[in-house]
């Protein structure tokens, strides 16, 4: 099967802004994909009684959030490729979306070419190693959020008594660098890298590398209370 947007058969677009929803619909139809549109979480959940292999959802909706749409979509078999769009999503929301199985986050405003490119990138990305918990979400986060996380690394490392190598892993996790590159960047073997990741997750109480930036944001906010 082709690995471009034309590989999809049916797409669900969830967006309450009528002009934007119609524009995305025209774009997706240009890929020869059948399109169904929804304006709310309720409409999206009703539509998801049918099968879709692509779901594009706004993060903020009149009756809820894109997280609710993602929860309803990812339990489908097979699960669709999930794309979240938003002009106001926080870094915390972005990481929560990733944990829900959302593959792509596209900040508004965006052009049709940018949305297409992000989806193509997700389609051609290699699969995560099944022997390791889900790694860093490779969708870039806003620069301001990256700077905030970078400034929190030392405090996070001190609280969890991380070793220098574990601190390096944390820095990699917040950059969004694909996990497959970690051994090369750390100068270790693949097996050693897997062991390092497992020990880091155990020490800081994270379920996956994608959890670490979220933990840093939560802990940083609690420190400022």
C-alpha positions in Angstrom: 0.0 0.0 0.0 1.2 3.5 -0.8 2.5 5.4 2.2 1.1 8.8 1.2 -2.2 10.4 2.2 -3.9 8.5 -0.6 -3.5 5.3 1.4 -6.5 6.2 3.5 -10.0 5.2 2.6 -12.2 7.1 5.1 -11.5 10.1 7.2 -13.4 11.7 10.1 -12.8 15.5 10.6 -13.9 16.9 13.9 -13.8 20.7 14.0 -16.5 23.3 15.1 -15.1 26.1 12.9 -17.1 25.7 9.8 -14.7 27.3 7.2 -11.7 25.4 8.6 -13.6 22.1 8.7 -14.7 22.5 5.1 -11.2 23.5 4.0 -9.7 20.4 5.6 -12.5 18.3 4.1 -11.6 19.6 0.6 -8.0 18.9 1.2 -8.6 15.3 2.3 -11.1 14.7 -0.6 -8.3 15.8 -3.0 -6.5 12.6 -1.8 -9.4 10.5 -3.1 -10.5 9.8 0.5 -14.1 9.6 1.7 -14.8 12.3 4.3 -17.2 12.5 7.2 -17.5 15.7 9.2 -18.4 16.3 12.9 -18.6 19.5 14.9 -18.6 18.2 18.4 -17.4 15.3 20.6 -21.0 13.8 20.6 -21.2 13.9 16.8 -17.7 12.4 16.6 -18.5 9.5 18.9 -21.7 8.7 16.9 -19.7 8.7 13.7 -17.0 6.4 15.2 -19.6 3.6 15.3 -18.3 3.2 11.7 -14.7 2.5 10.6 -12.2 5.3 9.8 -8.5 5.0 9.1 -7.8 8.7 9.6 -9.2 11.0 12.3 -8.4 14.8 12.4 -9.8 16.5 15.5 -9.6 19.9 17.1 -8.3 19.9 20.7 -11.0 22.3 22.0 -14.6 21.5 21.0 -17.9 22.9 22.2 -18.8 19.9 24.4 -15.4 18.6 25.3 -11.9 18.0 24.0 -10.0 16.1 21.4 -8.9 13.8 24.2 -12.4 12.4 24.3 -12.4 11.9 20.6 -9.1 10.1 20.8 -10.3 7.8 23.6 -13.3 6.8 21.4 -11.2 6.3 18.3 -8.2 4.4 19.6 -10.3 1.5 20.9 -11.4 0.8 17.3 -9.8 -2.2 15.5 -7.7 -1.3 13.6 -7.1 2.1 15.3 -7.1 5.1 12.9 -4.1 7.4 12.5 -5.0 10.3 14.9 -4.2 13.9 14.1 -4.8 16.7 16.6 -5.0 20.4 15.6 -5.2 23.4 17.9 -4.1 27.0 18.3 -4.3 27.0 22.1 -3.2 23.5 23.3 -0.8 23.6 26.2 2.3 21.4 26.4 0.6 19.3 29.0 -2.4 18.7 26.7 -0.1 17.8 23.8 1.6 15.1 25.9 -1.7 13.8 27.1 -2.8 13.5 23.4 0.4 11.6 22.7 -0.4 9.2 25.6 -3.8 8.6 24.1 -2.3 7.4 20.8 -2.4 10.6 18.8 0.3 10.4 16.2 0.4 14.0 15.0 -0.1 17.4 16.6 -0.4 20.4 14.2 -0.6 23.9 15.7 -2.9 26.4 14.1 -2.7 28.3 11.8 -1.3 25.8 9.3 -1.3 25.5 5.5 -2.7 22.5 3.5 0.9 21.6 2.6 2.0 21.6 6.3 -0.9 19.4 7.3 -0.2 17.0 4.4 3.6 16.9 5.3 2.9 16.1 8.9 0.6 13.2 8.0 3.1 11.9 5.5 5.9 12.1 8.1 3.7 10.0 10.5 3.0 7.4 7.8 6.7 7.0 6.9 8.1 7.0 10.5 9.5 3.6 11.6 7.7 1.6 14.3 8.8 1.8 17.9 10.8 -1.1 19.3 8.0 -3.4 20.7 10.4 -4.5 23.5 10.5 -1.1 25.1 7.7 1.1 26.4 6.4 3.7 24.0 9.1 6.4 23.5 9.2 10.1 23.0 6.5 11.6 20.8 8.4 12.9 17.8 6.0 15.7 17.0 7.9 19.0 17.8 6.5 20.9 20.7 6.5 24.7 20.8 9.9 26.2 21.4 8.7 28.0 24.6 7.7 24.6 26.1 11.0 23.1 25.1 12.8 25.9 26.9 10.6 25.5 30.0 11.4 21.8 30.1 15.1 22.3 29.5 15.2 24.7 32.5 13.6 22.0 34.7 16.0 19.2 33.9 18.4 19.8 36.8 15.6 20.1 39.4 14.0 17.0 38.1 17.3 15.1 38.1 18.0 16.2 41.7 14.5 15.2 42.9 14.9 11.7 41.4 18.6 11.3 42.1 19.4 10.6 38.4 22.9 9.6 37.3 24.7 11.7 34.6 23.6 9.1 31.9 20.0 9.2 33.1 20.1 13.0 32.9 21.3 12.7 29.3 18.3 10.4 28.6 15.9 12.9 30.1 17.4 15.6 27.8 16.9 13.4 24.8 13.3 12.6 25.8 12.3 16.3 25.9 13.8 17.1 22.5 11.6 14.6 20.6 14.6 12.9 19.0 13.5 9.4 17.8 14.4 6.7 20.3 16.2 4.7 17.7 19.0 7.3 17.7 19.6 7.2 21.5 22.3 4.5 21.4 24.3 6.4 18.8 24.0 9.7 20.7 24.8 8.2 24.1 27.6 6.0 22.7 26.2 2.7 24.0 24.8 -0.5 22.5 21.0 -0.9 21.8 20.7 -3.4 24.7 22.5 -1.1 27.1 20.2 1.7 26.0 17.1 -0.4 26.7 18.5 -1.2 30.2 19.2 2.5 30.9 15.6 3.4 29.8 14.0 0.8 32.1 16.1 1.9 35.1 15.2 5.6 34.4 11.5 4.9 34.1 11.6 2.9 37.4 13.5 5.6 39.2 11.2 8.5 38.3 7.9 6.5 38.3 7.2 7.0 34.6 5.4 4.5 32.3 7.3 5.6 29.2 9.7 8.1 27.9 6.8 10.1 26.7 5.7 10.4 30.3 8.8 12.2 31.4 8.1 15.6 29.9 4.6 15.5 31.4 6.0 14.6 34.8 8.5 17.5 34.6 5.8 19.9 33.7 3.5 18.7 36.6 6.4 18.7 39.1 7.6 22.1 38.0 4.1 23.5 38.4 3.8 22.0 41.9 7.1 23.5 42.9 5.8 26.9 42.0 2.6 26.6 44.1 
